[in-house]
Amino acid sequence: RLRLAAEASKFSLEFRVSIDGPTAEINDPIRGAGTFDRAMEGIRKLSAFGFLPIVTMTQTWEDSQSEEILNQFRKILIQVGNLRPRLKILPRLKIGAEAERTSGYETYEKITPIMMEGYDASQLLCSHSRVVTDRGIAVCPILIDSTDAILGDTLNEASRPFELTHGACYTCYQYGAICTNPSSKLSQDS
C-alpha cells in the first residue's frame, strides 16, 4: 500500500534509517544492543518493496577513516538488497547520549540575533517543516525529545516560529538543514 500511495502522490515518500556504524560492533554501543540487526532487517524489507531508504549516520570516526567506513556501509547495504545505497553523514550533535560521551554544547555554542542577520533562515528545517509525533507536533526531528520543541497538537498550533535556543540549533546553523532531503518529485509549478 505504501508503494501505491507513494506513486500516486505529488510528494516523495522517503525513509531514513539511522545507523552509526557499518557493523553491530560500531553501531550498537551508540544506538543500543541489537539495533544494527533490526535496522538492517528494516532496510532489507524496504529494499524488497522497491524503496531506496537513506541511511543516515553521525560521523563518529576520524576523517582519515571516511572512505573505508563508507565502503563498508555500501557493501553491507548491497548484501541486504539495497543495490543503490544512499548515505547521509550528519555532523555530531552533542545532545542525548552524545552529550554524555563528550562534553555537550558549550555556553557559547548558541545562535545570536547578530548571527541571523543576512542568514537564509530557509536553510533551517524549523523555518518550513514540522514533525508529527505521538506527543504532539515537534519543531524538528533533532529536538523531538525536548519538551519545549513540542509546539502543539495541531499543525495550526505548531505553525508559530521557534526560538533557536538549543545547542543543536547551532549545529544546524553551522551546517545548513542537516535533516532535509530535497524532493525530486515536486515540479516548479506545484
CNS distance restraints for C-alpha pairs under 8 A (distance, minus, plus):
assign (resid   1 and name CA) (resid   5 and name CA) 6.19 0.50 0.50
assign (resid   2 and name CA) (resid   6 and name CA) 6.00 0.50 0.50
assign (resid   3 and name CA) (resid   7 and name CA) 6.20 0.50 0.50
assign (resid   3 and name CA) (resid  49 and name CA) 7.44 0.50 0.50
assign (resid   3 and name CA) (resid  50 and name CA) 7.75 0.50 0.50
assign (resid   3 and name CA) (resid  51 and name CA) 7.92 0.50 0.50
assign (resid   4 and name CA) (resid   8 and name CA) 6.16 0.50 0.50
assign (resid   5 and name CA) (resid   9 and name CA) 6.16 0.50 0.50
assign (resid   6 and name CA) (resid  11 and name CA) 7.57 0.50 0.50
assign (resid   6 and name CA) (resid  12 and name CA) 6.48 0.50 0.50
assign (resid   6 and name CA) (resid  13 and name CA) 5.63 0.50 0.50
assign (resid  10 and name CA) (resid 185 and name CA) 6.33 0.50 0.50
assign (resid  10 and name CA) (resid 186 and name CA) 6.36 0.50 0.50
assign (resid  11 and name CA) (resid 183 and name CA) 7.42 0.50 0.50
assign (resid  11 and name CA) (resid 185 and name CA) 5.95 0.50 0.50
assign (resid  11 and name CA) (resid 186 and name CA) 6.31 0.50 0.50
assign (resid  12 and name CA) (resid 183 and name CA) 6.15 0.50 0.50
assign (resid  12 and name CA) (resid 184 and name CA) 7.33 0.50 0.50
assign (resid  12 and name CA) (resid 185 and name CA) 5.80 0.50 0.50
assign (resid  12 and name CA) (resid 186 and name CA) 7.87 0.50 0.50
assign (resid  14 and name CA) (resid  52 and name CA) 7.83 0.50 0.50
assign (resid  14 and name CA) (resid  53 and name CA) 6.63 0.50 0.50
assign (resid  14 and name CA) (resid  54 and name CA) 7.58 0.50 0.50
assign (resid  15 and name CA) (resid  51 and name CA) 7.92 0.50 0.50
assign (resid  15 and name CA) (resid  52 and name CA) 7.52 0.50 0.50
assign (resid  15 and name CA) (resid  53 and name CA) 4.81 0.50 0.50
assign (resid  15 and name CA) (resid  54 and name CA) 6.18 0.50 0.50
assign (resid  16 and name CA) (resid  53 and name CA) 5.46 0.50 0.50
assign (resid  16 and name CA) (resid  54 and name CA) 4.63 0.50 0.50
assign (resid  16 and name CA) (resid  55 and name CA) 5.75 0.50 0.50
assign (resid  16 and name CA) (resid  56 and name CA) 6.50 0.50 0.50
assign (resid  17 and name CA) (resid  39 and name CA) 6.85 0.50 0.50
assign (resid  17 and name CA) (resid  43 and name CA) 7.59 0.50 0.50
assign (resid  17 and name CA) (resid  53 and name CA) 6.84 0.50 0.50
assign (resid  17 and name CA) (resid  54 and name CA) 6.24 0.50 0.50
assign (resid  17 and name CA) (resid  55 and name CA) 4.94 0.50 0.50
assign (resid  17 and name CA) (resid  56 and name CA) 5.93 0.50 0.50
assign (resid  18 and name CA) (resid  39 and name CA) 7.79 0.50 0.50
assign (resid  18 and name CA) (resid  55 and name CA) 5.89 0.50 0.50
assign (resid  18 and name CA) (resid  56 and name CA) 4.74 0.50 0.50
assign (resid  18 and name CA) (resid  57 and name CA) 5.75 0.50 0.50
assign (resid  19 and name CA) (resid  27 and name CA) 6.34 0.50 0.50
assign (resid  19 and name CA) (resid  31 and name CA) 7.59 0.50 0.50
assign (resid  19 and name CA) (resid  36 and name CA) 6.82 0.50 0.50
assign (resid  19 and name CA) (resid  39 and name CA) 7.25 0.50 0.50
assign (resid  19 and name CA) (resid  55 and name CA) 6.67 0.50 0.50
assign (resid  19 and name CA) (resid  56 and name CA) 6.18 0.50 0.50
assign (resid  19 and name CA) (resid  57 and name CA) 5.30 0.50 0.50
assign (resid  19 and name CA) (resid  58 and name CA) 7.99 0.50 0.50
assign (resid  20 and name CA) (resid  26 and name CA) 7.09 0.50 0.50
assign (resid  20 and name CA) (resid  27 and name CA) 4.86 0.50 0.50
assign (resid  20 and name CA) (resid  30 and name CA) 7.07 0.50 0.50
assign (resid  20 and name CA) (resid  31 and name CA) 7.37 0.50 0.50
assign (resid  20 and name CA) (resid  56 and name CA) 7.67 0.50 0.50
assign (resid  20 and name CA) (resid  57 and name CA) 4.75 0.50 0.50
assign (resid  20 and name CA) (resid  58 and name CA) 5.81 0.50 0.50
assign (resid  20 and name CA) (resid  59 and name CA) 7.41 0.50 0.50
assign (resid  20 and name CA) (resid  60 and name CA) 7.42 0.50 0.50
assign (resid  21 and name CA) (resid  25 and name CA) 7.92 0.50 0.50
assign (resid  21 and name CA) (resid  26 and name CA) 4.96 0.50 0.50
assign (resid  21 and name CA) (resid  27 and name CA) 4.46 0.50 0.50
assign (resid  21 and name CA) (resid  57 and name CA) 7.29 0.50 0.50
assign (resid  21 and name CA) (resid  69 and name CA) 7.66 0.50 0.50
assign (resid  21 and name CA) (resid  73 and name CA) 7.57 0.50 0.50
assign (resid  22 and name CA) (resid  26 and name CA) 6.92 0.50 0.50
assign (resid  22 and name CA) (resid  27 and name CA) 7.01 0.50 0.50
assign (resid  22 and name CA) (resid  69 and name CA) 6.85 0.50 0.50
assign (resid  22 and name CA) (resid  70 and name CA) 7.97 0.50 0.50
assign (resid  22 and name CA) (resid  72 and name CA) 5.84 0.50 0.50
assign (resid  22 and name CA) (resid  73 and name CA) 4.86 0.50 0.50
assign (resid  22 and name CA) (resid  76 and name CA) 6.99 0.50 0.50
assign (resid  23 and name CA) (resid  27 and name CA) 6.09 0.50 0.50
assign (resid  23 and name CA) (resid  36 and name CA) 7.01 0.50 0.50
assign (resid  24 and name CA) (resid  28 and name CA) 5.28 0.50 0.50
assign (resid  24 and name CA) (resid  34 and name CA) 7.42 0.50 0.50
assign (resid  24 and name CA) (resid  35 and name CA) 7.71 0.50 0.50
assign (resid  24 and name CA) (resid  36 and name CA) 5.17 0.50 0.50
assign (resid  24 and name CA) (resid  37 and name CA) 7.09 0.50 0.50
assign (resid  25 and name CA) (resid  29 and name CA) 7.09 0.50 0.50
assign (resid  26 and name CA) (resid  30 and name CA) 7.49 0.50 0.50
assign (resid  27 and name CA) (resid  31 and name CA) 5.99 0.50 0.50
assign (resid  27 and name CA) (resid  32 and name CA) 7.69 0.50 0.50
assign (resid  27 and name CA) (resid  35 and name CA) 7.61 0.50 0.50
assign (resid  27 and name CA) (resid  36 and name CA) 6.17 0.50 0.50
assign (resid  28 and name CA) (resid  32 and name CA) 4.61 0.50 0.50
assign (resid  28 and name CA) (resid  33 and name CA) 4.96 0.50 0.50
assign (resid  28 and name CA) (resid  34 and name CA) 6.42 0.50 0.50
assign (resid  28 and name CA) (resid  35 and name CA) 6.02 0.50 0.50
assign (resid  28 and name CA) (resid  36 and name CA) 6.18 0.50 0.50
assign (resid  29 and name CA) (resid  33 and name CA) 6.85 0.50 0.50
assign (resid  30 and name CA) (resid  97 and name CA) 7.70 0.50 0.50
assign (resid  31 and name CA) (resid  35 and name CA) 6.25 0.50 0.50
assign (resid  31 and name CA) (resid  36 and name CA) 7.93 0.50 0.50
assign (resid  34 and name CA) (resid  38 and name CA) 6.41 0.50 0.50
assign (resid  35 and name CA) (resid  39 and name CA) 5.94 0.50 0.50
assign (resid  36 and name CA) (resid  40 and name CA) 6.13 0.50 0.50
assign (resid  37 and name CA) (resid  41 and name CA) 6.19 0.50 0.50
assign (resid  38 and name CA) (resid  42 and name CA) 6.28 0.50 0.50
assign (resid  39 and name CA) (resid  43 and name CA) 6.24 0.50 0.50
assign (resid  40 and name CA) (resid  44 and name CA) 6.10 0.50 0.50
assign (resid  40 and name CA) (resid  77 and name CA) 7.73 0.50 0.50
assign (resid  40 and name CA) (resid  80 and name CA) 7.10 0.50 0.50
assign (resid  41 and name CA) (resid  45 and name CA) 6.28 0.50 0.50
assign (resid  41 and name CA) (resid  80 and name CA) 7.76 0.50 0.50
assign (resid  42 and name CA) (resid  46 and name CA) 6.16 0.50 0.50
assign (resid  43 and name CA) (resid  47 and name CA) 5.97 0.50 0.50
assign (resid  43 and name CA) (resid  53 and name CA) 6.77 0.50 0.50
assign (resid  43 and name CA) (resid  77 and name CA) 7.85 0.50 0.50
assign (resid  43 and name CA) (resid  80 and name CA) 7.28 0.50 0.50
assign (resid  43 and name CA) (resid  82 and name CA) 7.25 0.50 0.50
assign (resid  44 and name CA) (resid  48 and name CA) 6.12 0.50 0.50
assign (resid  44 and name CA) (resid  80 and name CA) 5.10 0.50 0.50
assign (resid  44 and name CA) (resid  81 and name CA) 5.83 0.50 0.50
assign (resid  44 and name CA) (resid  82 and name CA) 6.85 0.50 0.50
assign (resid  45 and name CA) (resid  49 and name CA) 6.46 0.50 0.50
assign (resid  46 and name CA) (resid  50 and name CA) 6.56 0.50 0.50
assign (resid  46 and name CA) (resid  51 and name CA) 5.25 0.50 0.50
assign (resid  46 and name CA) (resid  52 and name CA) 7.09 0.50 0.50
assign (resid  46 and name CA) (resid  53 and name CA) 6.95 0.50 0.50
assign (resid  47 and name CA) (resid  51 and name CA) 5.06 0.50 0.50
assign (resid  47 and name CA) (resid  52 and name CA) 6.02 0.50 0.50
assign (resid  47 and name CA) (resid  53 and name CA) 7.40 0.50 0.50
assign (resid  47 and name CA) (resid  81 and name CA) 6.01 0.50 0.50
assign (resid  47 and name CA) (resid  82 and name CA) 5.38 0.50 0.50
assign (resid  48 and name CA) (resid  81 and name CA) 6.93 0.50 0.50
assign (resid  52 and name CA) (resid  82 and name CA) 7.00 0.50 0.50
assign (resid  52 and name CA) (resid  84 and name CA) 7.11 0.50 0.50
assign (resid  52 and name CA) (resid  85 and name CA) 7.32 0.50 0.50
assign (resid  52 and name CA) (resid  86 and name CA) 7.25 0.50 0.50
assign (resid  53 and name CA) (resid  85 and name CA) 7.81 0.50 0.50
assign (resid  53 and name CA) (resid  86 and name CA) 6.84 0.50 0.50
assign (resid  54 and name CA) (resid  85 and name CA) 7.40 0.50 0.50
assign (resid  54 and name CA) (resid  86 and name CA) 4.92 0.50 0.50
assign (resid  54 and name CA) (resid  87 and name CA) 5.79 0.50 0.50
assign (resid  54 and name CA) (resid  88 and name CA) 6.83 0.50 0.50
assign (resid  55 and name CA) (resid  85 and name CA) 7.72 0.50 0.50
assign (resid  55 and name CA) (resid  86 and name CA) 6.11 0.50 0.50
assign (resid  55 and name CA) (resid  87 and name CA) 4.95 0.50 0.50
assign (resid  55 and name CA) (resid  88 and name CA) 6.12 0.50 0.50
assign (resid  56 and name CA) (resid  87 and name CA) 6.01 0.50 0.50
assign (resid  56 and name CA) (resid  88 and name CA) 4.69 0.50 0.50
assign (resid  56 and name CA) (resid  89 and name CA) 5.90 0.50 0.50
assign (resid  56 and name CA) (resid  90 and name CA) 7.04 0.50 0.50
assign (resid  57 and name CA) (resid  87 and name CA) 7.72 0.50 0.50
assign (resid  57 and name CA) (resid  88 and name CA) 6.29 0.50 0.50
assign (resid  57 and name CA) (resid  89 and name CA) 5.04 0.50 0.50
assign (resid  57 and name CA) (resid  90 and name CA) 5.93 0.50 0.50
assign (resid  58 and name CA) (resid  89 and name CA) 5.66 0.50 0.50
assign (resid  58 and name CA) (resid  90 and name CA) 4.68 0.50 0.50
assign (resid  58 and name CA) (resid  91 and name CA) 5.78 0.50 0.50
assign (resid  58 and name CA) (resid  92 and name CA) 5.64 0.50 0.50
assign (resid  59 and name CA) (resid  89 and name CA) 6.23 0.50 0.50
assign (resid  59 and name CA) (resid  90 and name CA) 6.32 0.50 0.50
assign (resid  59 and name CA) (resid  91 and name CA) 6.11 0.50 0.50
assign (resid  59 and name CA) (resid  92 and name CA) 6.29 0.50 0.50
assign (resid  60 and name CA) (resid  92 and name CA) 7.26 0.50 0.50
assign (resid  61 and name CA) (resid  65 and name CA) 6.44 0.50 0.50
assign (resid  61 and name CA) (resid  66 and name CA) 7.22 0.50 0.50
assign (resid  62 and name CA) (resid  66 and name CA) 7.00 0.50 0.50
assign (resid  65 and name CA) (resid  69 and name CA) 6.08 0.50 0.50
assign (resid  66 and name CA) (resid  70 and name CA) 5.97 0.50 0.50
assign (resid  67 and name CA) (resid  71 and name CA) 6.10 0.50 0.50
assign (resid  68 and name CA) (resid  72 and name CA) 6.24 0.50 0.50
assign (resid  69 and name CA) (resid  73 and name CA) 6.26 0.50 0.50
assign (resid  70 and name CA) (resid  74 and name CA) 6.21 0.50 0.50
assign (resid  71 and name CA) (resid  75 and name CA) 6.15 0.50 0.50
assign (resid  72 and name CA) (resid  76 and name CA) 6.25 0.50 0.50
assign (resid  73 and name CA) (resid  77 and name CA) 6.11 0.50 0.50
assign (resid  74 and name CA) (resid  78 and name CA) 6.16 0.50 0.50
assign (resid  74 and name CA) (resid  85 and name CA) 5.96 0.50 0.50
assign (resid  75 and name CA) (resid  79 and name CA) 6.29 0.50 0.50
assign (resid  76 and name CA) (resid  80 and name CA) 6.61 0.50 0.50
assign (resid  77 and name CA) (resid  81 and name CA) 6.58 0.50 0.50
assign (resid  77 and name CA) (resid  82 and name CA) 5.25 0.50 0.50
assign (resid  77 and name CA) (resid  83 and name CA) 7.25 0.50 0.50
assign (resid  77 and name CA) (resid  85 and name CA) 6.34 0.50 0.50
assign (resid  78 and name CA) (resid  82 and name CA) 4.79 0.50 0.50
assign (resid  78 and name CA) (resid  83 and name CA) 4.94 0.50 0.50
assign (resid  78 and name CA) (resid  84 and name CA) 7.44 0.50 0.50
assign (resid  78 and name CA) (resid  85 and name CA) 7.12 0.50 0.50
assign (resid  90 and name CA) (resid 178 and name CA) 6.52 0.50 0.50
assign (resid  91 and name CA) (resid 171 and name CA) 7.62 0.50 0.50
assign (resid  91 and name CA) (resid 175 and name CA) 7.76 0.50 0.50
assign (resid  92 and name CA) (resid  98 and name CA) 7.98 0.50 0.50
assign (resid  93 and name CA) (resid  98 and name CA) 7.04 0.50 0.50
assign (resid  93 and name CA) (resid 168 and name CA) 6.10 0.50 0.50
assign (resid  93 and name CA) (resid 171 and name CA) 6.85 0.50 0.50
assign (resid  94 and name CA) (resid  98 and name CA) 5.21 0.50 0.50
assign (resid  94 and name CA) (resid  99 and name CA) 4.71 0.50 0.50
assign (resid  94 and name CA) (resid 102 and name CA) 7.23 0.50 0.50
assign (resid  94 and name CA) (resid 103 and name CA) 7.51 0.50 0.50
assign (resid  94 and name CA) (resid 104 and name CA) 4.64 0.50 0.50
assign (resid  94 and name CA) (resid 105 and name CA) 5.87 0.50 0.50
assign (resid  94 and name CA) (resid 167 and name CA) 7.59 0.50 0.50
assign (resid  94 and name CA) (resid 168 and name CA) 7.13 0.50 0.50
assign (resid  95 and name CA) (resid  99 and name CA) 4.67 0.50 0.50
assign (resid  95 and name CA) (resid 100 and name CA) 7.89 0.50 0.50
assign (resid  95 and name CA) (resid 104 and name CA) 6.20 0.50 0.50
assign (resid  95 and name CA) (resid 105 and name CA) 7.69 0.50 0.50
assign (resid  95 and name CA) (resid 167 and name CA) 7.99 0.50 0.50
assign (resid  95 and name CA) (resid 168 and name CA) 7.26 0.50 0.50
assign (resid  96 and name CA) (resid 100 and name CA) 6.86 0.50 0.50
assign (resid  97 and name CA) (resid 101 and name CA) 6.31 0.50 0.50
assign (resid  98 and name CA) (resid 102 and name CA) 5.99 0.50 0.50
assign (resid  98 and name CA) (resid 104 and name CA) 7.12 0.50 0.50
assign (resid  99 and name CA) (resid 103 and name CA) 5.66 0.50 0.50
assign (resid  99 and name CA) (resid 104 and name CA) 4.02 0.50 0.50
assign (resid  99 and name CA) (resid 105 and name CA) 7.48 0.50 0.50
assign (resid 100 and name CA) (resid 104 and name CA) 6.99 0.50 0.50
assign (resid 105 and name CA) (resid 109 and name CA) 6.10 0.50 0.50
assign (resid 105 and name CA) (resid 167 and name CA) 5.70 0.50 0.50
assign (resid 106 and name CA) (resid 167 and name CA) 7.99 0.50 0.50
assign (resid 109 and name CA) (resid 167 and name CA) 5.93 0.50 0.50
assign (resid 109 and name CA) (resid 170 and name CA) 6.11 0.50 0.50
assign (resid 110 and name CA) (resid 164 and name CA) 8.00 0.50 0.50
assign (resid 110 and name CA) (resid 165 and name CA) 6.39 0.50 0.50
assign (resid 110 and name CA) (resid 166 and name CA) 6.71 0.50 0.50
assign (resid 110 and name CA) (resid 167 and name CA) 5.64 0.50 0.50
assign (resid 110 and name CA) (resid 169 and name CA) 7.35 0.50 0.50
assign (resid 110 and name CA) (resid 170 and name CA) 5.39 0.50 0.50
assign (resid 111 and name CA) (resid 115 and name CA) 6.33 0.50 0.50
assign (resid 111 and name CA) (resid 116 and name CA) 7.55 0.50 0.50
assign (resid 111 and name CA) (resid 164 and name CA) 6.49 0.50 0.50
assign (resid 111 and name CA) (resid 165 and name CA) 6.71 0.50 0.50
assign (resid 111 and name CA) (resid 169 and name CA) 7.13 0.50 0.50
assign (resid 111 and name CA) (resid 170 and name CA) 5.61 0.50 0.50
assign (resid 111 and name CA) (resid 173 and name CA) 7.63 0.50 0.50
assign (resid 112 and name CA) (resid 116 and name CA) 6.79 0.50 0.50
assign (resid 113 and name CA) (resid 117 and name CA) 6.70 0.50 0.50
assign (resid 115 and name CA) (resid 119 and name CA) 7.22 0.50 0.50
assign (resid 116 and name CA) (resid 120 and name CA) 7.93 0.50 0.50
assign (resid 116 and name CA) (resid 121 and name CA) 7.57 0.50 0.50
assign (resid 121 and name CA) (resid 127 and name CA) 6.50 0.50 0.50
assign (resid 122 and name CA) (resid 127 and name CA) 5.73 0.50 0.50
assign (resid 122 and name CA) (resid 128 and name CA) 7.00 0.50 0.50
assign (resid 123 and name CA) (resid 127 and name CA) 7.84 0.50 0.50
assign (resid 123 and name CA) (resid 176 and name CA) 5.41 0.50 0.50
assign (resid 123 and name CA) (resid 177 and name CA) 5.15 0.50 0.50
assign (resid 124 and name CA) (resid 128 and name CA) 7.81 0.50 0.50
assign (resid 124 and name CA) (resid 172 and name CA) 6.63 0.50 0.50
assign (resid 124 and name CA) (resid 173 and name CA) 7.08 0.50 0.50
assign (resid 124 and name CA) (resid 176 and name CA) 6.19 0.50 0.50
assign (resid 124 and name CA) (resid 177 and name CA) 4.74 0.50 0.50
assign (resid 125 and name CA) (resid 129 and name CA) 5.71 0.50 0.50
assign (resid 125 and name CA) (resid 130 and name CA) 7.99 0.50 0.50
assign (resid 125 and name CA) (resid 140 and name CA) 6.79 0.50 0.50
assign (resid 125 and name CA) (resid 177 and name CA) 5.57 0.50 0.50
assign (resid 125 and name CA) (resid 179 and name CA) 7.04 0.50 0.50
assign (resid 125 and name CA) (resid 180 and name CA) 6.79 0.50 0.50
assign (resid 126 and name CA) (resid 130 and name CA) 6.77 0.50 0.50
assign (resid 126 and name CA) (resid 139 and name CA) 5.62 0.50 0.50
assign (resid 126 and name CA) (resid 140 and name CA) 5.87 0.50 0.50
assign (resid 126 and name CA) (resid 161 and name CA) 7.99 0.50 0.50
assign (resid 126 and name CA) (resid 162 and name CA) 7.15 0.50 0.50
assign (resid 127 and name CA) (resid 161 and name CA) 7.20 0.50 0.50
assign (resid 129 and name CA) (resid 139 and name CA) 7.20 0.50 0.50
assign (resid 129 and name CA) (resid 140 and name CA) 7.29 0.50 0.50
assign (resid 130 and name CA) (resid 137 and name CA) 6.51 0.50 0.50
assign (resid 130 and name CA) (resid 138 and name CA) 5.79 0.50 0.50
assign (resid 130 and name CA) (resid 139 and name CA) 5.01 0.50 0.50
assign (resid 130 and name CA) (resid 140 and name CA) 5.75 0.50 0.50
assign (resid 130 and name CA) (resid 155 and name CA) 7.88 0.50 0.50
assign (resid 130 and name CA) (resid 158 and name CA) 7.52 0.50 0.50
assign (resid 131 and name CA) (resid 137 and name CA) 5.62 0.50 0.50
assign (resid 131 and name CA) (resid 138 and name CA) 4.97 0.50 0.50
assign (resid 131 and name CA) (resid 139 and name CA) 6.30 0.50 0.50
assign (resid 131 and name CA) (resid 140 and name CA) 5.81 0.50 0.50
assign (resid 131 and name CA) (resid 141 and name CA) 6.33 0.50 0.50
assign (resid 132 and name CA) (resid 136 and name CA) 6.23 0.50 0.50
assign (resid 132 and name CA) (resid 137 and name CA) 4.66 0.50 0.50
assign (resid 132 and name CA) (resid 138 and name CA) 6.29 0.50 0.50
assign (resid 133 and name CA) (resid 137 and name CA) 5.91 0.50 0.50
assign (resid 133 and name CA) (resid 138 and name CA) 6.97 0.50 0.50
assign (resid 135 and name CA) (resid 150 and name CA) 7.55 0.50 0.50
assign (resid 135 and name CA) (resid 153 and name CA) 7.74 0.50 0.50
assign (resid 136 and name CA) (resid 150 and name CA) 5.99 0.50 0.50
assign (resid 136 and name CA) (resid 151 and name CA) 7.24 0.50 0.50
assign (resid 136 and name CA) (resid 152 and name CA) 5.66 0.50 0.50
assign (resid 136 and name CA) (resid 153 and name CA) 4.54 0.50 0.50
assign (resid 136 and name CA) (resid 154 and name CA) 7.27 0.50 0.50
assign (resid 137 and name CA) (resid 150 and name CA) 5.47 0.50 0.50
assign (resid 137 and name CA) (resid 151 and name CA) 5.74 0.50 0.50
assign (resid 137 and name CA) (resid 152 and name CA) 5.51 0.50 0.50
assign (resid 137 and name CA) (resid 153 and name CA) 5.68 0.50 0.50
assign (resid 137 and name CA) (resid 154 and name CA) 6.55 0.50 0.50
assign (resid 137 and name CA) (resid 155 and name CA) 6.77 0.50 0.50
assign (resid 137 and name CA) (resid 158 and name CA) 6.19 0.50 0.50
assign (resid 138 and name CA) (resid 143 and name CA) 7.52 0.50 0.50
assign (resid 138 and name CA) (resid 144 and name CA) 5.95 0.50 0.50
assign (resid 138 and name CA) (resid 149 and name CA) 5.37 0.50 0.50
assign (resid 138 and name CA) (resid 150 and name CA) 4.27 0.50 0.50
assign (resid 138 and name CA) (resid 151 and name CA) 5.80 0.50 0.50
assign (resid 138 and name CA) (resid 152 and name CA) 7.67 0.50 0.50
assign (resid 138 and name CA) (resid 158 and name CA) 7.51 0.50 0.50
assign (resid 139 and name CA) (resid 143 and name CA) 7.22 0.50 0.50
assign (resid 139 and name CA) (resid 144 and name CA) 7.55 0.50 0.50
assign (resid 139 and name CA) (resid 149 and name CA) 5.44 0.50 0.50
assign (resid 139 and name CA) (resid 150 and name CA) 6.43 0.50 0.50
assign (resid 139 and name CA) (resid 151 and name CA) 6.63 0.50 0.50
assign (resid 139 and name CA) (resid 158 and name CA) 7.50 0.50 0.50
assign (resid 139 and name CA) (resid 162 and name CA) 7.15 0.50 0.50
assign (resid 140 and name CA) (resid 144 and name CA) 6.37 0.50 0.50
assign (resid 140 and name CA) (resid 149 and name CA) 7.50 0.50 0.50
assign (resid 141 and name CA) (resid 179 and name CA) 7.60 0.50 0.50
assign (resid 142 and name CA) (resid 168 and name CA) 7.33 0.50 0.50
assign (resid 143 and name CA) (resid 149 and name CA) 6.03 0.50 0.50
assign (resid 143 and name CA) (resid 168 and name CA) 7.67 0.50 0.50
assign (resid 144 and name CA) (resid 149 and name CA) 6.52 0.50 0.50
assign (resid 144 and name CA) (resid 150 and name CA) 7.35 0.50 0.50
assign (resid 145 and name CA) (resid 149 and name CA) 7.70 0.50 0.50
assign (resid 146 and name CA) (resid 150 and name CA) 7.26 0.50 0.50
assign (resid 149 and name CA) (resid 162 and name CA) 7.95 0.50 0.50
assign (resid 150 and name CA) (resid 158 and name CA) 7.88 0.50 0.50
assign (resid 151 and name CA) (resid 157 and name CA) 6.62 0.50 0.50
assign (resid 151 and name CA) (resid 158 and name CA) 4.69 0.50 0.50
assign (resid 151 and name CA) (resid 160 and name CA) 7.78 0.50 0.50
assign (resid 152 and name CA) (resid 157 and name CA) 5.13 0.50 0.50
assign (resid 152 and name CA) (resid 158 and name CA) 5.21 0.50 0.50
assign (resid 153 and name CA) (resid 157 and name CA) 6.65 0.50 0.50
assign (resid 153 and name CA) (resid 158 and name CA) 7.35 0.50 0.50
assign (resid 154 and name CA) (resid 158 and name CA) 6.25 0.50 0.50
assign (resid 155 and name CA) (resid 159 and name CA) 6.01 0.50 0.50
assign (resid 164 and name CA) (resid 169 and name CA) 5.76 0.50 0.50
assign (resid 164 and name CA) (resid 170 and name CA) 7.94 0.50 0.50
assign (resid 165 and name CA) (resid 169 and name CA) 6.75 0.50 0.50
assign (resid 166 and name CA) (resid 170 and name CA) 7.00 0.50 0.50
assign (resid 167 and name CA) (resid 171 and name CA) 6.82 0.50 0.50
assign (resid 168 and name CA) (resid 172 and name CA) 6.42 0.50 0.50
assign (resid 169 and name CA) (resid 173 and name CA) 6.11 0.50 0.50
assign (resid 170 and name CA) (resid 174 and name CA) 6.21 0.50 0.50
assign (resid 171 and name CA) (resid 175 and name CA) 6.18 0.50 0.50
assign (resid 172 and name CA) (resid 176 and name CA) 5.19 0.50 0.50
assign (resid 172 and name CA) (resid 177 and name CA) 5.83 0.50 0.50
assign (resid 172 and name CA) (resid 178 and name CA) 6.11 0.50 0.50
assign (resid 173 and name CA) (resid 177 and name CA) 7.69 0.50 0.50
assign (resid 186 and name CA) (resid 190 and name CA) 6.21 0.50 0.50
